[in-house]
Amino acid sequence: MTFTGRLAYTAALLRDEYRGMHRRVDRPAGPDSDTRRITLGGKAMLDTSRAASLLAPAYPMRAAS
């Protein structure tokens, strides 16, 4: 996915989030898993680890100075 595609995808997710469409957050069965699935009517809308992996190349972490 190109940078523009990632940006458009992220913008759409944020727009939907601010409109209040995502009501339910499901956590996976693993006790130490930090992945969450945000769902709307039982359909997965956003997997936070997937979103992070999409954005990671566009926004590299910088060392704190």
Long-range contacts (C-beta under 8 A, 24 or more apart in sequence): 1-54, 3-58, 6-54, 6-55, 6-57, 6-58, 7-58, 9-54, 10-51, 10-54, 10-55, 13-45, 13-46, 13-51, 16-45, 21-45, 22-46
